[in-house]
Amino acid sequence: MAAWRRYLRANSSSAEEEGLLAAKMVGRWPSGAPLEPAPEHDDPELAADPHRVNDFLYREHDDRGFRCPAGAHIRRTNSRDVTIVGDARMPSRPYTVGRCTTIMAASSSRCPPT
């Protein structure tokens, strides 16, 4: 974590830019608000709303990854409805870390193949 913070500081010119770079890498703001519906600034109200915080898709508004980069942690672990990013095709049944850990927690089995 310390190395990541150093990287953010070294590649930003202000605290605001540091926060934006971190959000672009993770796909969420410090409050937990996702970048797709809140691409310009943190939205703690959105993050606090259990009905809205995870209720978003990428295809309609961010298919190309301009709001939330295709390489962001949140997109790589749960690509939701996106099947193509530029020329790179996503799997037809994307692997989601959350689904796998839920399965593993419920039964001590390994993750199912994707």
N, C-alpha and C positions, 0 to 999 in steps of 0.2 A: 504494500500500500504506500509506503514511504517513497519508493522508487517511482510509482505512478504519479504521486503528487509532485515530485521533482520534475518529471517529464512535463506535466501540465504547466508548471511555473516556467520552465525553460522554453516552452513553445507558445507562450501567451504574453501579451504586453500589458494586460490589466486583469484585475480580479473578475470582471465581467466576461472577458474573453476566455479566461481559464475555466469559468463555469460552463460556458458554451462548448468549449472543446471537450470537457468531461462529459457533458450531456450528449454530444455527438458520438462519443466513443461508447457510451453505455446505452443510449437510446431513451433515457429518462433523466429528468431534472433531479436535483437533490431532494425535492419534496416527494418524488415518485411519479410526478406527472409525465406521461409519455410525450415524446417529441412529435409524433404524428399529429395529434390534435393541438399541440402547443409548441410550434417550432421556433418561435422567436424569444420566448421568455418562460420562466418557471410559473406554474399555475397551481399553487397549493390547494386552492378550492377544488380543482379538478382531481388532484391526487387524493383528497379526503373523501371524495364521492365514490363509494364502493360500486355504484352502478355505471360510472363513466370511466374509471381509472384503467380498466382493461377492455372496455367496449370500443374497440377501433380496429380497422383493417387498413391495409396499405394500398391496395390496387386502385381505388377510385381517386385518391388525392396524392399518393406518393409512390406510385409504381416504380419510378426510376430512382428513388432514394435521395431526393433533394431535401426533404424535411428530416427524415431519419435515415442516415446513411445505411446502405446495404450491409456494410461491415460492422454496424453497431451490435453490441452484445444482444440486445433485445430482439433484433431482427434475425440474428444468426441462431438464436435458441428457439425462436417461435416466429417463423416467417409468415404465419397467418394465411392470407389469401394470395400471396404473391407467388407466381410460378416462373417469372422471368425478371432478371435484373440486367439490363443491358443485353449482352450476348450470352450471359451465363444463365443456364436453366437451373431452377431450383427443383428438388425432388418432387414428384407428384404427391407424395405423402410425406411432408416435411417432418424431420425429427424434431421433437420438442422436448427440451429438458424437463419442463414442468410435468408433462404427461408421464415421462419415464420415472421421475422421482415419486410421483403419486402412486404409480403402479408398484414401485419397489417398496414404498412405505406400507402399502396395504398388504402386500404378500412378499415374502422374502425372495421372490423370483428375480431373475435378471430382466433387463429391458427387452421388450419384444423387438424383433428386427423391423426395420422400416422399409 
